[in-house]
Amino acid sequence: MRFVFAATAAALLSSIAPLSAQPSGIDGDVIDVEVMPGWRDAGMGHIAALRLTLAPGWKTYWRAPGDAGIPPSFDWQGSENLVGVVPHWPVPEIFNQNGMRSVGYDEEVIIPLMITREDPSQPVHLRAEISLGVCEEICIPAFVSIDAALPSSGAADTEISAALADRPMTEAEARVSRVTCQVRPSEDGLTLTMTVDMPPLSAGEAAVIETADPTVWMTAGARPAGG
């Protein structure tokens, strides 16, 4: 799939040198995580990135992983001179396997990190515990520890800039006009049906419904209605 748009359902349901980190809980040959130090912007921010490199046949997941994936999570406690970090997710791929649809990446992906500094005169030191789902035939968690000092200067990185530009469409860009939800009882709890009015999807496009809680996602059976 070449383009994916992300429809946020939060309102309806309540949104230095490169350093490699060794994952734990899995064979270290499955995934390699590298911190790309990036550069400081003109204000309080710093733009860095994570480069994820996967072994052949393996994949990892987007922020909304689909039917059978594991959502990524980040814990930045222990970092220095850090107010917050916002990851930016490039356009993912759609994988269909055993009747289930998952959303993510294979081979390699660069995830830009928009970092807000507490004190612009001081360096940033990133420390993080990252949980990622990785999958070949089955899905398993990978736990990665990050420890990296970010430079106080440096030129913009073209690979990070390209990953920032490669983003999903928003609801407005996909011309979503109306979203409605219906909740009804089912044998195993509740069934939520969402209807999305938007133009028909073109070849190579897919729609992903996101919720405010990344551990809750729509099944592949939930598809937007053509408008």
Secondary structure, DSSP 8 states (H G I E B T S, - for coil): --EEEEEE-HHHH-----EEE-EESS-TTSEEEEEEEEEE-SSSEEEEEEEEEE-TT-EEEEEEEESS----EEE-TT-BSEEEEEE-----EEEEETTEEEEEEESEEEEEEEEEES-TTS--EEEEEEEEEEESSSEEEEEEEEEEE--S-----HHHHHHHHS--B-TTTTT--EEEEEEEEETTEEEEEEEEEE----TTEEEEEE-SSTT----TT---EE-
